[in-house]
Amino acid sequence: MTYKYQKTPTNKQWTNAPTFNVYQIQTAVDIAIGDDGMRGNEVIEILEHERKEAYKSHMHAYHGHDR
């Protein structure tokens, strides 16, 4: 089976990804795996961490540190 977002996105793809609110993501995760909310919270924490890392990487490149 091939998933739509199977590959790791580039920083540009990450910042231009479709947007869903936290409630939608958390609910979808909990429904998909039949969880009580713990895994949904974990997924949100992962997404927040990934967003911060992508932002730091973008700012690092923007300020010319990758040249």
C-alpha positions in Angstrom: 0.0 0.0 0.0 1.3 3.5 -0.9 0.5 6.4 1.4 0.0 9.9 0.2 2.5 11.4 2.6 4.8 8.4 2.9 8.1 10.3 2.0 9.7 12.7 4.4 8.8 16.2 3.1 11.3 18.9 2.4 11.2 22.0 4.5 9.3 23.8 1.7 6.8 21.0 1.4 6.3 20.9 5.2 5.5 24.6 5.4 3.1 24.3 2.4 1.4 21.2 3.7 -2.4 21.1 4.0 -3.5 22.5 7.3 -5.7 20.7 9.8 -6.4 21.9 13.3 -5.1 20.1 16.4 -8.5 18.8 17.2 -9.0 17.2 13.8 -5.6 15.5 13.8 -6.0 14.3 17.4 -9.4 12.9 16.7 -8.4 11.2 13.5 -5.4 9.5 15.2 -7.6 8.3 18.1 -10.3 7.0 15.8 -7.8 5.2 13.6 -6.1 3.3 16.4 -9.0 3.1 18.8 -7.2 5.0 21.5 -8.5 7.1 24.4 -6.6 10.3 23.5 -3.1 9.5 24.7 -1.7 8.7 21.2 -3.5 11.7 19.7 -1.7 13.9 22.2 1.6 12.2 21.4 1.1 12.8 17.6 0.4 16.5 18.3 3.6 16.8 20.3 5.6 15.2 17.5 4.1 17.6 14.9 4.9 20.6 17.1 8.5 19.3 17.4 8.8 18.8 13.7 7.4 22.2 13.0 10.0 23.8 15.3 12.8 21.9 13.7 11.7 22.8 10.2 11.5 26.5 11.2 15.0 26.4 12.8 16.4 24.8 9.6 14.7 27.3 7.4 16.0 30.2 9.5 19.4 28.7 9.5 19.4 28.6 5.7 17.7 32.0 5.4 20.5 33.7 7.3 23.1 32.2 5.0 24.6 29.5 7.2 24.2 26.8 4.5 26.3 28.7 1.9 
